[in-house]
Amino acid sequence: MYENQFCIVRCYGAGVFFARVESLDGQTAQLRDARRIWYWDGAASLSQLATEGTKAPESCKFTVTVPQMTVTQVIEIIPCSEQAIASIGGVKEWKRT
């Protein structure tokens, strides 16, 4: 259903991710090109973020991209629009140097 599509994936306890959903088995998802959405601004909700992207990319804290990971206890998956993919992908990586 979501295979290889960029989505917002919300997990119980692990937080929120922007990633390609490689596969979904029950509440366990295999993700590729995953960024943790630690803090977002410029969207009222995850639904708006997945639909329109962020209006305030300079205020967002999205982590470095992880090539592959497994997350459990998935409670929500929202497919991203092309506009949102471009917007979220354009947010500078938030990391310590």
Buried (B, 14 or more C-beta within 10 A) or exposed (E): EBEEBBBBBBBEEBEBBBBBBBBBEEEEBBBBBBBBBEEBEBBEEBEBBBBBBBEEBEEBBBBEBBEEBEBEEBEBBBBBBEEBBEBBBEBEEBEEE
